[in-house]
Amino acid sequence: MKTSKLRAVVALATLLGLVAACSSDSGNNAADGSRETAAEGPNQSPTTFAPIDGDALTAAEAFLDGWDRLDEEGRASLTPSRATEGRGVTHVHFEQAFDGTPVRGAQVVVHVAADGSVLGANSAYTDARPEPGVEQQVDEAEATDTASKVAPGDVTETVSARVVWLPDGDTLRLGWSVVQATDAGGYQVWVDAVSGEVADARSLRIEEHAGPTAVAAPARVAQEAGGCELDDDDAPAACVFPTNAFFASGGEADPDPDDTDDLLVEVPLLGLDDPESGRLVGEFVDVEPNAAPIEPVVEDDGLWSQGRGEDGFEAAMAYFWVDRTQRLFQELGIDDARNESFPVVPIDPDVENNAFYDGADQIIHLGVGPDDGINEGEDADGIIHEYGHAVLDQQVPGLLLRNGDGGAYHEAFGDILTFLTTLEFRPTDAACLFHWTDQVCLRRMDGDSVYPDDLVGQVHTDGGIMTGAVFDITTALLDEAGLTLDDCVGTEDCDEVRNQVLTAVLEGHRFLAGNESLPEIAAAIEQANEVGFDGEGAEAFAAGFAEHGLDTGSGNTFDPDGASDGEVPAVAVAADISHSFRGDLRIELRVVDADFEPLCDPITLLEPDGSDGDDDVELAIDVSDSLCARFAPPSEDAQWELFVLDTADADTGQVDSFQVFVEGEPFLATGVPAPIADNDPSGTAVIVNASGSDVDQEGTQPVEEGAEPGAPFASVEISHTFVGDLFLRAGVADATGTVLCTVPVLEPDPTDDSSEGVSGNIDMADCAEFFPPSAERRWFVEVVDYAAVDEGTIDAFSVSASPGVVVADADDALPVTIPDADPDGVVVLIP
């Protein structure tokens, strides 16, 4: 059981995924500084879009000209950028820009039918306007350096740095959108181009837990496993699981991992660039990318006959299953969803018991197993799931940067793609996902959760709302055809239903502007089915989505007359929190005045739960009906505060973003990411007050030269070459390490490049009841360095009753080194 204890030891090891990047010039290659396309994702692979058809463009322009949602300036800000051709529909994208600079994520997508009529539109348009007279003060080098201090892990490459407008309330702030690849995954950071402060930071790592006109159809896979023997006439070919050892064995029990070779089947390897080279690089897959940490296995005879546990097996699995999935897309007439040789690292020893897609460098990484040695690349479920992230990120790049529903749908689509493309290989409990690598059903397709009542702020769990709906739709359509899931196994009987559902989902993505909720995504899938299949199965789609609460109206989709079938919430909040054990966290929404006096009762967003071992929290919650909504929009007299309390020690995290939405327009917290104080009753507060500046939380005390008489204070001397890296708090703990009181002092500030250290006094009046220090009331100072390269020491720490009267000090334990880029930091205690 986790306990609330103060760590009193220094952890010197760098923790993967929690390490911030370089504190000084990292020497990265300079980005090109090009302007960012508004709706593009962080680093999209080149995609050939259809030329904008003249008739479709004319119809779309006419729709916008007559849309009463737009004023004259707003209409002028929208220009056509691209079009995608779906089944019977041309989707014309208009991206929003002012003075030649795009607004991040802002666009309108108009849907034009083959007969020239407009079906409607999806909108991520903003009414915000640029700040008058704003001038850029921060150049590209400064922006990328600031971003490198925010991104976790060591920065390996600055992928792009682009000037964009970022909506903040009713104004647009000018800033740099910086995408960086790190050894802990990609990160996108928005740096204010005037003040240099950070207003948004997002991970681009999503975890599990123009091509030829004619393409060969997906290879059929033998259903009867009986061992795999290849000879020269089979080349190029491989031995693979259909889809994993659990299902290949009949799905009744887990086979012995060391005795699974008789479960392998022979498959041809299609589309290889050079079959005689012995390399698994082809039309739709490249399992030998430059980023691969292990040398690839080369089979000169073109036969990958390895059994499970042998070098090269995971590469053959990854190649076959990604290639097969893409060929199915092509067979369905969808030739613009990752129609490329997509890079996959088939075995990454630095990733344990997990797999992920990185949106910065556009690569899938398949990790290694724990003690049982079952690697992620042994299971087609995990391979296809991660490929789903890559596909969706290209089709709807904006979703990768969305809180809440966007992340949930990313996980849902990965699971949906896995389920639908492997229906014929799931002989028992077809809804079970990822059983082989986890030796248990990690997730299921047949959940009964309902939107929004069952949202918990965990993307994998929340995604189950959509997967449950698609599962119900699939089984309902099978039932209409006189089939069950059992009839799918080993046959092509279910292909027609599978193809309809998968096509509707993939075509539905074309309707999206990137800011949609789960119900709006469901509506897009329904509309795609209506247009692409003449409404066949419409009742099954409608009933499946309704059963899971996904049939509600929306405020971002519009009918042919420009009217919305719903409304955006009057007031909503969204937050993105990285944390290694979310069960530690209590999260509240508060609204306070300028003196931090409460204006309404706090709203509890998450309660601590020791049984919740998941990581991270992504919230998007409608608070329109709460008493706090009366105090919207945020202002300096009505400050909206996200309060996060970590109730137990050991695990760490940070608030990456916090936004308050008023009638759909976001108000941003500046000064993120904000570290979450570990095991600290003072908690961490991130504040939105429309000032555009970082706001210190209540109780923060500066380090000053003087001290107020009559109140205890702590004195510190800290040497450090980049003060902006540091998190500092002082407080009191009991003999067991339980924290009794804390005073926040410093938070990391990448704009603070001081190398003069920290020296002076901290007002500890808030902890006066625990004065003087004793064995039962141990006073402490904690310092955490959240970014790499720079270094320092704690040189002095003492506690005084009044100026000149030192009660106790820690001189015998000092100086002590502050661990670089280590979220555990260092704690010095008195006594």
C-alpha positions in Angstrom: 0.0 0.0 0.0 1.2 3.5 -0.8 1.9 5.7 2.2 2.4 9.5 2.6 6.1 9.8 3.6 8.6 12.5 2.8 11.5 11.2 0.8 14.7 12.0 2.7 17.1 10.4 0.2 18.6 11.6 -2.9 17.8 9.6 -6.0 20.6 10.1 -8.5 19.2 8.0 -11.4 17.6 9.8 -14.3 14.0 8.6 -14.8 12.9 8.0 -18.4 9.9 10.1 -19.3 10.1 12.5 -16.4 13.4 14.2 -17.2 13.2 17.7 -18.6 15.4 18.7 -21.4 18.6 20.8 -21.6 18.7 24.0 -19.6 21.1 25.8 -21.9 21.6 25.8 -25.7 21.1 22.2 -26.7 22.8 22.5 -30.1 19.8 21.3 -31.9 19.5 21.8 -35.6 17.6 25.0 -36.2 14.0 24.6 -37.4 13.0 26.2 -40.7 10.8 28.8 -39.0 8.1 28.3 -41.6 4.5 29.3 -40.8 2.4 26.6 -39.4 -0.6 25.4 -41.3 -3.5 26.0 -39.0 -5.0 22.5 -38.9 -1.9 20.5 -39.5 -0.5 18.3 -36.7 2.9 18.6 -35.2 4.9 16.9 -38.0 2.7 15.3 -40.6 4.2 13.2 -43.3 3.7 14.5 -46.8 0.2 13.6 -48.1 -1.1 14.1 -51.6 -4.5 15.7 -51.3 -7.0 15.8 -54.1 -7.0 19.1 -56.1 -9.9 21.2 -55.0 -12.7 20.5 -57.5 -14.0 23.8 -59.0 -17.6 23.0 -58.4 -17.0 21.7 -54.9 -15.0 24.8 -54.1 -17.7 27.1 -55.5 -20.4 25.4 -53.4 -18.2 25.6 -50.3 -17.4 29.2 -50.8 -21.1 30.0 -51.3 -21.9 28.2 -48.0 -19.4 30.3 -46.1 -20.5 33.5 -47.8 -24.0 33.0 -46.5 -23.2 31.6 -43.1 -24.4 34.0 -40.4 -21.8 32.6 -38.0 -19.1 34.8 -39.8 -18.6 38.5 -39.7 -16.8 40.2 -42.6 -13.4 39.9 -40.9 -14.0 36.3 -40.0 -15.0 35.4 -43.5 -11.9 37.0 -44.9 -9.7 35.0 -42.5 -10.8 31.7 -44.1 -9.0 30.5 -47.2 -9.2 27.1 -49.0 -6.2 25.0 -48.2 -7.0 21.4 -49.4 -9.7 18.9 -50.1 -10.1 15.2 -49.4 -12.3 13.0 -51.6 -14.5 10.5 -49.8 -17.3 8.3 -50.8 -19.7 10.6 -52.7 -18.4 13.7 -50.7 -15.6 16.3 -51.3 -14.5 17.8 -48.0 -13.1 21.3 -48.5 -10.8 22.6 -45.8 -10.7 26.4 -45.1 -7.9 27.3 -42.7 -8.0 30.5 -40.6 -5.2 33.0 -40.6 -4.6 36.7 -39.8 -1.8 38.8 -41.4 -0.5 35.6 -43.1 -0.1 33.8 -39.7 -2.3 30.8 -39.1 -4.4 30.3 -36.0 -3.4 27.0 -34.4 -6.0 24.3 -35.1 -8.6 26.8 -36.5 -10.4 25.7 -39.7 -13.8 25.0 -41.2 -14.5 21.8 -43.2 -17.4 22.1 -45.7 -18.8 18.8 -47.0 -20.0 18.9 -50.6 -22.0 16.0 -52.2 -21.3 14.7 -55.7 -24.4 16.7 -57.0 -22.9 19.9 -55.7 -25.2 20.3 -52.7 -23.7 21.2 -49.3 -24.3 18.5 -46.6 -23.0 20.7 -43.8 -19.8 21.7 -42.1 -17.6 21.0 -39.1 -16.0 24.0 -37.5 -13.0 24.7 -35.4 -13.3 28.4 -36.2 -12.5 31.0 -33.5 -14.0 34.5 -32.9 -10.8 35.6 -31.2 -8.8 38.3 -32.9 -5.1 39.3 -32.8 -4.0 41.7 -30.0 -3.7 45.2 -31.5 -0.1 46.3 -32.2 1.5 43.0 -31.1 5.1 42.7 -32.1 7.3 39.6 -31.9 10.0 39.9 -29.3 11.2 36.3 -29.0 13.1 34.8 -31.9 13.3 31.2 -33.0 16.5 30.4 -31.1 15.0 31.6 -27.8 11.7 29.8 -28.4 13.4 26.4 -29.1 15.7 26.9 -26.1 12.7 27.6 -23.9 10.8 24.6 -25.3 13.8 22.3 -24.7 13.6 23.1 -21.0 9.9 22.1 -20.9 10.0 18.9 -22.9 10.7 15.8 -20.8 13.8 13.9 -21.7 16.9 14.9 -23.6 16.0 16.7 -26.9 17.3 14.8 -29.9 15.9 17.1 -32.6 13.8 20.2 -33.0 11.4 19.0 -35.6 9.8 22.3 -36.3 9.4 25.9 -34.9 6.6 27.9 -36.5 4.9 31.2 -35.7 1.1 30.8 -35.0 -1.7 32.6 -33.3 -3.0 30.9 -30.2 -6.6 31.6 -29.0 -6.8 32.9 -25.4 -10.2 34.2 -24.5 -11.3 36.8 -27.1 -7.7 37.6 -28.2 -5.1 35.7 -30.2 -1.6 35.6 -28.7 1.4 35.5 -31.1 3.7 32.6 -30.4 6.0 29.9 -31.5 4.7 26.3 -31.9 7.8 24.2 -31.3 7.8 20.4 -31.9 10.8 18.5 -30.4 11.8 14.8 -30.4 13.2 13.6 -27.1 14.4 10.3 -25.8 11.1 10.2 -23.8 8.9 10.9 -26.8 7.8 13.9 -28.8 6.6 17.1 -27.3 4.8 20.2 -28.6 5.3 23.5 -26.7 3.7 26.9 -27.3 6.0 29.8 -26.4 4.6 33.3 -26.2 6.5 35.3 -28.9 6.2 38.5 -26.8 6.8 37.4 -23.2 8.6 34.1 -23.7 6.3 32.3 -21.3 4.8 28.9 -22.0 1.0 28.6 -22.3 0.6 25.1 -23.6 2.7 21.9 -23.6 1.6 18.5 -24.9 3.1 15.0 -25.2 2.9 13.6 -28.7 3.6 10.1 -27.5 0.5 7.9 -27.6 0.9 4.6 -25.8 -1.0 1.3 -25.9 -1.7 0.7 -22.4 0.6 9.1 -52.9 0.8 5.5 -53.9 0.2 3.3 -56.9 -3.3 3.0 -58.4 -3.5 -0.8 -58.1 -2.5 -2.7 -55.0 -2.5 -6.4 -54.3 -5.3 -7.5 -52.0 -4.4 -8.5 -48.4 -3.0 -12.0 -48.1 -5.3 -14.6 -46.7 -4.0 -16.2 -43.5 -4.3 -19.9 -42.8 -6.7 -20.6 -39.9 -5.4 -24.1 -39.0 -2.2 -23.7 -37.1 0.1 -26.6 -37.3 3.6 -25.3 -37.5 5.3 -23.3 -40.2 7.8 -24.7 -42.6 9.1 -22.5 -45.4 11.1 -23.5 -48.5 12.7 -21.5 -51.3 9.5 -21.6 -53.4 7.6 -19.7 -50.8 9.9 -16.7 -50.7 9.4 -14.0 -49.7 7.4 -15.3 -46.8 7.3 -15.5 -43.0 6.0 -17.4 -40.1 3.6 -15.4 -37.9 0.9 -15.8 -35.3 -2.7 -15.3 -36.4 -3.1 -12.9 -34.6 -1.3 -14.0 -31.4 -0.5 -17.2 -29.6 -3.6 -16.9 -27.4 -6.1 -16.8 -30.2 -4.0 -19.2 -32.4 -4.4 -21.8 -29.7 -8.2 -21.4 -29.7 -8.4 -18.7 -27.0 -9.3 -21.1 -24.2 -6.1 -20.7 -22.2 -2.6 -19.2 -22.4 -0.1 -21.5 -24.1 3.4 -21.9 -22.7 5.4 -19.0 -24.3 8.2 -21.4 -25.0 6.1 -23.9 -26.8 4.2 -21.9 -29.4 6.0 -22.7 -32.7 3.3 -25.1 -33.7 0.8 -22.2 -33.6 2.6 -20.3 -36.4 1.3 -20.1 -39.9 2.9 -19.3 -43.2 2.2 -16.0 -44.9 3.5 -14.3 -48.1 5.3 -11.0 -47.6 3.9 -8.6 -50.2 5.2 -5.3 -51.5 8.9 -5.6 -50.6 11.0 -3.0 -52.3 13.7 -5.6 -53.1 12.7 -9.1 -52.2 16.2 -10.4 -53.0 17.8 -8.0 -50.5 16.6 -9.9 -47.4 15.3 -6.7 -45.9 11.8 -5.9 -44.6 11.3 -2.6 -46.3 8.3 -2.3 -48.6 5.5 -0.4 -50.1 3.6 0.2 -46.8 6.0 -0.8 -44.0 9.7 -0.1 -43.1 10.8 -2.1 -40.0 14.4 -0.9 -40.5 14.1 2.8 -39.8 17.1 4.8 -38.8 15.7 5.1 -35.3 15.9 1.4 -34.7 18.2 0.7 -31.8 18.9 -3.0 -32.9 20.4 -4.1 -36.1 17.8 -5.7 -38.4 17.9 -9.4 -39.2 18.7 -9.9 -42.9 17.3 -13.0 -44.6 19.1 -13.4 -47.9 16.8 -16.2 -48.9 13.7 -14.1 -48.3 12.4 -16.5 -45.7 11.6 -15.3 -42.2 11.1 -18.7 -40.6 12.0 -17.7 -37.1 10.0 -19.0 -34.2 8.8 -17.0 -31.2 11.7 -15.7 -29.2 14.2 -15.7 -32.1 15.7 -12.6 -33.6 13.7 -11.2 -36.5 10.3 -12.7 -35.4 8.9 -9.4 -34.2 10.0 -7.7 -37.4 8.2 -10.2 -39.6 5.0 -9.9 -37.5 5.1 -6.1 -37.7 5.7 -6.1 -41.4 3.0 -8.5 -42.2 0.2 -7.1 -40.0 0.8 -3.4 -40.9 1.0 -4.3 -44.6 -2.1 -6.4 -44.4 -4.1 -3.6 -42.7 -3.0 -1.0 -45.3 -3.9 -3.3 -48.1 -7.4 -3.7 -46.6 -7.7 0.2 -46.7 -6.7 0.1 -50.3 -9.3 -2.6 -51.1 -11.9 -0.4 -49.5 -11.0 2.5 -51.7 -9.2 4.5 -49.0 -5.8 5.3 -50.5 -4.8 8.4 -48.5 -4.5 7.1 -45.0 -0.8 6.3 -44.4 -0.3 5.2 -48.0 3.4 5.2 -47.5 6.3 3.0 -46.2 5.6 3.6 -42.5 8.4 3.2 -40.0 8.1 0.7 -37.2 10.7 -0.2 -34.6 9.8 -3.9 -34.1 11.7 -4.3 -30.9 12.8 -1.4 -28.7 14.7 -2.5 -25.6 14.2 0.9 -24.0 10.4 0.4 -23.9 9.3 -2.2 -21.4 5.9 -3.9 -21.5 4.4 -1.2 -23.7 4.3 0.2 -27.2 3.7 3.7 -28.5 3.3 5.9 -31.5 5.3 9.1 -31.5 3.7 12.0 -33.3 6.9 14.0 -33.5 9.1 11.6 -35.4 6.1 9.6 -36.8 7.4 6.2 -35.7 5.8 3.2 -33.9 7.9 1.7 -31.2 7.2 -1.9 -30.0 8.7 -2.6 -26.6 10.1 -5.7 -24.9 8.2 -7.8 -22.3 9.0 -8.1 -18.6 10.1 -11.3 -16.9 7.9 -13.5 -19.1 9.8 -12.2 -22.2 6.6 -11.7 -24.3 7.5 -8.8 -26.5 4.9 -6.3 -27.9 5.8 -7.3 -31.5 4.5 -10.8 -30.9 0.8 -9.6 -30.9 -1.0 -8.2 -33.9 -3.5 -6.6 -31.5 -0.8 -4.2 -30.3 0.8 -3.7 -33.7 -2.4 -2.7 -35.4 -3.5 -0.6 -32.4 -0.4 1.6 -32.7 -0.8 1.8 -36.5 -4.3 3.1 -35.8 -2.8 6.0 -33.9 -0.6 6.8 -36.9 -3.5 6.6 -39.3 -5.8 8.8 -37.2 -3.0 11.3 -36.6 -2.7 11.8 -40.3 -6.4 11.9 -41.1 -7.3 14.2 -38.2 -4.0 15.7 -36.8 -5.8 18.1 -34.5 -7.1 15.3 -32.3 -3.6 14.5 -31.0 -3.5 17.9 -29.2 -7.0 17.7 -27.8 -7.8 17.1 -24.1 -10.3 14.5 -23.0 -12.4 13.2 -25.9 -9.7 13.6 -28.5 -7.3 11.4 -26.6 -10.1 8.9 -25.8 -11.0 8.6 -29.4 -7.4 8.0 -30.4 -7.3 5.0 -28.1 -10.8 3.9 -29.2 -9.9 3.9 -32.9 -6.8 1.9 -32.3 -8.9 -0.8 -30.6 -11.6 -0.6 -33.2 -9.1 -1.0 -36.0 -7.6 -4.0 -34.2 -10.9 -5.7 -33.7 -12.4 -5.2 -37.1 -9.3 -6.2 -39.1 -8.8 -9.4 -37.2 -12.4 -10.6 -36.8 -11.7 -13.9 -38.5 -8.9 -14.8 -36.1 -10.7 -14.4 -32.8 -12.2 -17.8 -32.1 -13.2 -17.3 -28.4 -14.1 -14.1 -26.6 -13.6 -11.9 -29.7 -14.0 -8.7 -27.7 -10.8 -9.4 -25.6 -7.8 -7.3 -26.6 -4.1 -7.6 -26.0 -4.4 -10.9 -24.1 -1.1 -12.5 -25.2 1.3 -9.7 -24.2 -0.5 -9.0 -20.9 -1.8 -12.6 -20.2 -5.1 -11.0 -19.4 -7.7 -9.0 -21.4 -6.1 -5.5 -21.1 -9.2 -4.0 -22.6 -12.5 -5.1 -24.1 -14.6 -4.0 -27.0 -18.0 -4.9 -25.4 -18.2 -2.5 -22.5 -21.5 -0.8 -21.6 -20.1 2.6 -20.4 -22.2 5.7 -21.3 -21.2 9.3 -22.3 -20.8 11.5 -20.3 -21.7 9.8 -17.1 -18.9 7.2 -17.2 -16.0 9.5 -18.1 -13.1 9.2 -15.7 -10.4 11.3 -17.4 -8.3 8.3 -18.4 -8.1 8.0 -22.2 -8.0 4.2 -22.5 -11.0 3.8 -20.2 -13.0 6.7 -21.7 -12.3 5.3 -25.2 -14.3 2.3 -24.1 -17.5 4.3 -24.6 -16.8 4.5 -28.3 -15.5 1.0 -28.7 -18.6 -0.4 -26.9 -20.8 1.5 -29.4 -18.9 0.2 -32.5 -19.0 -3.4 -31.1 -22.7 -3.1 -30.7 -23.1 -1.7 -34.2 -21.0 -4.5 -35.6 -22.9 -7.3 -33.9 -26.2 -5.7 -34.8 -25.3 -5.7 -38.5 -24.1 -9.2 -38.3 -27.4 -10.2 -36.7 -29.3 -8.5 -39.6 -27.2 -10.7 -41.9 -28.0 -13.8 -39.9 -24.5 -14.1 -38.5 -22.7 -14.1 -35.2 -19.1 -13.4 -34.3 -18.5 -17.2 -34.2 -19.4 -17.3 -37.9 -16.5 -14.9 -38.7 -13.8 -17.3 -37.5 -11.9 -18.8 -40.4 -14.3 -17.5 -43.0 -15.0 -14.5 -45.2 -18.6 -14.5 -44.2 -18.3 -11.3 -42.1 -16.2 -9.3 -44.5 -19.1 -7.3 -45.9 -20.2 -6.1 -42.4 -16.6 -5.6 -41.4 -15.9 -3.5 -44.5 -19.0 -1.4 -44.0 -18.2 -0.5 -40.4 -14.5 0.1 -41.0 -15.3 2.2 -44.1 -17.8 4.3 -42.2 -15.3 4.9 -39.4 -12.4 5.9 -41.7 -14.7 8.0 -44.0 -16.1 9.6 -40.9 -12.7 11.0 -40.0 -12.8 13.1 -43.2 -15.7 15.1 -41.8 -13.8 16.2 -38.7 -12.2 19.5 -38.0 -10.2 18.2 -35.1 -12.0 19.7 -32.1 -15.0 17.3 -31.9 -16.4 15.5 -28.9 -17.1 11.8 -28.9 -20.8 12.4 -29.8 -19.7 14.6 -32.7 -17.3 11.9 -33.9 -20.2 9.4 -33.7 -22.3 11.8 -35.8 -19.6 12.0 -38.4 -19.4 8.2 -38.7 -23.2 8.0 -39.0 -23.1 10.7 -41.8 -20.3 8.8 -43.6 -22.4 5.6 -43.5 -25.5 7.5 -44.7 -23.6 9.0 -47.7 -21.3 6.0 -48.5 -23.9 3.2 -48.1 -27.1 5.0 -48.8 -28.1 4.7 -45.2 -27.9 0.9 -45.1 -27.8 -0.2 -41.5 -28.6 3.3 -40.3 -30.8 1.9 -37.5 -27.9 -0.2 -36.1 -25.6 2.8 -36.2 -28.1 5.1 -34.5 -29.0 2.5 -31.8 -25.4 1.6 -31.1 -24.4 5.2 -30.5 -27.5 6.0 -28.6 -27.0 3.1 -26.2 -23.7 4.7 -25.2 -24.9 8.3 -24.9 -23.3 9.3 -28.2 -26.4 10.7 -29.8 -26.5 14.1 -28.2 -26.4 17.4 -30.1 -23.2 19.3 -30.7 -22.1 22.8 -31.3 -19.3 22.3 -33.8 -21.3 20.6 -36.6 -23.6 22.5 -38.9 -26.4 21.5 -41.3 -26.8 22.7 -44.9 -28.5 25.9 -43.6 -25.6 26.7 -41.3 -27.5 25.8 -38.2 -26.1 23.6 -35.4 -27.9 20.7 -34.0 -26.7 21.6 -30.5 -24.8 24.1 -28.5 -21.3 24.2 -27.1 -21.2 24.2 -23.3 -21.6 27.7 -21.9 -18.6 27.0 -19.5 -16.3 24.0 -19.6 -12.8 23.2 -18.3 -10.1 20.9 -19.7 -6.8 19.8 -18.2 -3.9 17.5 -19.3 -2.0 16.1 -16.4 1.0 13.7 -16.6 1.5 11.6 -13.5 2.9 8.1 -12.9 0.2 7.1 -10.4 -3.1 9.0 -10.9 -4.6 7.2 -7.9 -2.6 9.5 -5.7 -4.4 12.6 -6.9 -7.2 14.8 -5.7 -8.2 17.3 -8.3 -10.5 20.2 -7.7 -11.8 23.2 -9.7 -11.9 26.4 -7.7 -12.8 30.0 -8.4 -11.3 32.7 -6.2 -11.0 36.4 -6.1 -7.8 38.5 -6.3 -7.1 37.7 -2.6 -7.7 34.0 -3.1 -11.0 34.1 -1.3 -13.4 31.4 -2.7 -16.3 32.6 -4.8 -18.0 29.2 -5.0 -17.7 25.8 -3.5 -14.9 23.7 -5.1 -15.9 21.1 -7.7 -14.2 17.8 -7.2 -12.9 16.4 -10.5 -11.0 13.4 -9.2 -10.7 11.6 -5.9 -7.7 9.7 -4.7 -8.0 5.9 -5.3 -5.2 3.6 -4.3 -6.6 0.9 -6.6 -6.3 3.2 -9.7 -2.8 2.4 -10.9 -3.2 4.1 -14.3 -1.1 7.1 -15.3 -2.1 10.5 -16.5 -5.4 12.4 -16.4 -7.1 14.1 -19.3 -10.3 16.0 -18.4 -12.8 17.9 -20.4 -15.9 18.7 -18.2 -19.0 20.8 -18.7 -19.5 22.9 -15.6 -22.3 25.1 -17.1 -24.8 24.1 -14.4 -22.5 24.7 -11.5 -22.6 27.8 -9.3 -19.0 28.5 -10.4 -20.2 29.1 -13.9 -21.6 32.5 -12.8 -18.0 33.8 -12.5 -17.1 33.2 -16.1 -15.2 34.4 -18.0 -12.0 34.3 -16.0 -10.6 37.6 -14.8 -8.2 38.9 -12.2 -11.2 39.3 -9.8 -12.5 35.8 -10.7 -9.5 33.5 -11.0 -10.2 29.9 -12.1 -7.8 27.5 -10.3 -7.0 23.9 -11.0 -5.9 22.5 -7.7 -4.0 19.2 -7.7 -3.1 17.5 -4.4 -0.7 14.5 -4.5 -1.6 12.5 -1.4 1.2 9.9 -1.4 4.9 9.9 -2.0 7.1 8.2 -4.6 5.2 9.0 -7.8 5.6 12.3 -9.7 3.9 14.4 -12.4 3.0 17.8 -13.7 0.1 19.8 -15.1 0.8 20.2 -18.8 -2.2 22.4 -19.6 -5.4 23.9 -18.1 -8.0 25.7 -20.0 -11.4 27.3 -19.3 -13.8 27.4 -22.2 -16.5 30.1 -22.4 -18.9 29.6 -25.3 -16.2 27.4 -26.9 -13.4 30.0 -26.6 -10.4 28.8 -24.5 -8.8 30.9 -21.7 -5.3 29.5 -21.1 -3.1 29.0 -18.0 0.3 30.4 -18.5 3.4 29.0 -16.8 2.8 25.4 -17.6 4.0 22.7 -17.2 3.7 23.1 -13.5 5.3 20.3 -11.3 2.9 18.6 -8.9 4.4 18.8 -5.4 4.8 15.2 -4.2 3.1 14.3 -0.9 2.4 17.9 -0.2 -0.7 19.2 1.6 -0.2 22.6 0.0 -0.9 21.0 -3.4 -0.2 22.7 -6.8 -2.5 25.3 -8.2 -2.5 26.4 -11.9 -4.5 29.6 -12.5 -6.4 31.1 -15.4 -7.2 34.8 -14.9 -7.0 36.2 -18.5 -3.8 38.1 -17.7 -1.7 36.1 -20.1 0.9 35.8 -17.3 2.0 33.1 -14.9 0.2 33.5 -11.5 1.8 32.3 -8.3 -0.5 30.0 -6.2 -1.7 31.2 -2.8 0.9 31.0 -0.1 3.9 31.3 -2.3 6.7 33.1 -0.5 9.7 34.8 -2.2 13.3 34.4 -1.1 14.2 37.9 0.3 17.1 39.5 2.0 15.2 40.7 5.1 12.8 39.0 7.4 9.7 40.0 9.4 10.3 40.0 13.2 8.1 37.8 15.3 7.7 35.0 12.7 9.9 32.0 12.0 11.8 32.0 8.8 14.1 29.7 6.9 17.3 30.8 5.3 18.8 29.1 2.3 21.9 29.5 0.1 21.7 27.6 -3.2 24.2 27.6 -6.0 22.9 26.8 -9.5 23.9 27.7 -13.0 20.2 28.0 -14.2 17.8 29.0 -11.5 14.8 28.6 -13.9 15.3 24.8 -13.7 14.4 24.7 -10.0 11.4 23.8 -7.9 11.8 24.8 -4.3 9.6 24.3 -1.2 10.2 24.5 2.5 8.1 22.8 5.2 7.8 20.6 8.2 7.4 16.8 8.5 6.9 14.5 11.4 9.3 11.7 12.5 7.7 9.2 10.0 8.2 11.6 7.1 4.5 12.7 6.8 4.4 16.3 5.6 2.7 18.6 8.1 3.1 21.9 6.4 4.7 23.4 3.3 5.4 26.8 1.8 5.8 26.9 -2.0 8.8 29.1 -3.0 9.9 28.5 -6.6 8.5 26.8 -9.7 10.5 26.1 -12.8 10.6 29.1 -15.1 12.4 28.6 -18.4 12.6 32.3 -18.9 14.7 32.8 -15.7 18.2 32.3 -16.9 19.9 33.6 -13.8 23.1 31.8 -12.8 23.5 33.6 -9.5 21.7 31.0 -7.4 19.1 31.6 -4.7 20.1 33.2 -1.4 17.9 34.8 1.4 15.1 34.2 3.8 11.7 32.5 3.4 8.7 33.6 5.6 7.5 30.5 7.3 4.6 32.0 9.3 2.2 29.5 7.8 4.2 26.8 9.6 4.6 28.7 12.9 2.6 26.1 14.9 5.3 23.6 14.3 8.2 25.8 15.5 10.8 25.2 16.9 12.3 22.2 15.1 12.4 18.9 17.0 12.6 15.2 16.4 8.8 15.1 15.9 8.8 18.3 13.8 11.6 18.2 11.3 11.9 21.3 9.1 13.1 20.7 5.6 13.9 22.3 2.3 13.4 20.4 -0.9 14.9 21.3 -4.3 14.2 19.6 -7.6 16.0 20.3 -10.8 13.5 19.6 -13.6 15.9 20.2 -16.6 19.2 18.7 -17.8 22.7 20.1 -18.2 22.9 22.8 -15.4 24.0 21.9 -11.9 24.1 23.2 -8.4 24.2 22.5 -4.6 22.4 23.4 -1.4 25.1 25.2 0.5 23.2 26.4 3.6 19.9 25.8 5.4 18.9 27.2 8.8 15.7 28.0 10.8 15.5 31.2 12.8 13.0 32.7 15.3 13.8 36.3 14.3 16.6 38.1 12.5 20.0 37.2 14.0 18.6 34.3 16.1 19.4 31.0 14.4 17.6 28.1 16.2 19.0 25.2 14.1 20.9 24.6 11.0 22.0 21.7 8.7 25.6 22.8 8.3 27.0 19.3 9.1 25.0 17.8 6.1 26.0 20.5 3.6 26.8 21.2 0.9 24.7 18.6 -1.0 24.4 18.2 -4.7 21.1 18.9 -6.4 20.6 15.9 -8.8 20.3 17.1 -12.4 17.1 16.5 -14.2 15.7 14.3 -11.5 12.1 14.6 -10.3 13.1 13.0 -6.9 15.3 16.0 -6.1 17.0 16.4 -2.8 15.7 17.0 0.7 17.7 18.5 3.6 16.3 18.1 7.1 16.6 19.9 10.5 17.2 18.1 12.8 
